[in-house]
Amino acid sequence: MADCDDEVHLGLAKIVVVGVLKNNTSDKNIGIRANIDSLRIVEASGKPWSSQTQSVGYDSYTTIWLCAAKYLAETRHFDSTLHVIFQSVEELL
């Protein structure tokens, strides 16, 4: 990652992590948000393709946003300050 003024904020509202990627060419702000929790679900369809585990979460969703954030941090292909927000257990807020 290039020299920059990026930031990471941990423990906001006890359940949020925010990465701030700064591209100082603009005063615009953009935010992207991903869940980082999962819900306990037991799939009872009986279909051969049914989940074999009890937890169905947001693994792919979170991974996509992490990869997007990594790409943007490395390439700076955005014209704003980007807030990458990872939030857990919004049901408790």
RAGI-V438255 format. One record per backbone hydrogen bond with DSSP energy under -0.5 kcal/mol. CO is the residue of the C=O (numbers start at 1). NH is the residue of the N-H. E is the energy in kcal/mol with one decimal. If there is no record, write none. Layout:
BEGIN
CO NH E
CO NH E
END
This chain:
BEGIN
7 20 -2.9
8 10 -0.5
9 18 -2.5
11 14 -2.2
12 15 -1.4
12 16 -1.6
15 88 -1.9
16 12 -1.6
17 86 -3.1
18 9 -3.1
19 21 -0.6
19 84 -3.4
20 7 -2.1
20 22 -0.6
21 23 -0.5
21 82 -3.1
22 24 -0.6
23 25 -0.6
23 26 -1.2
28 81 -2.5
30 83 -3.2
32 85 -3.4
34 87 -2.6
37 58 -0.8
39 41 -0.7
39 56 -1.5
41 43 -0.6
42 44 -0.5
47 50 -2.0
54 41 -2.5
54 56 -0.6
55 57 -0.6
56 39 -1.4
58 62 -2.9
59 63 -2.3
60 64 -2.5
61 65 -1.8
62 66 -2.5
63 67 -2.6
64 68 -2.4
65 69 -2.7
66 70 -2.4
67 71 -2.6
68 72 -2.7
69 73 -2.6
70 74 -2.1
71 75 -2.6
72 76 -2.4
76 78 -1.7
80 23 -1.2
80 82 -0.6
81 30 -2.6
81 83 -0.5
82 21 -3.0
82 84 -0.6
83 32 -2.5
83 85 -0.7
84 19 -2.8
85 34 -2.4
85 87 -0.5
86 17 -2.5
87 36 -2.3
89 92 -1.9
90 93 -1.3
END
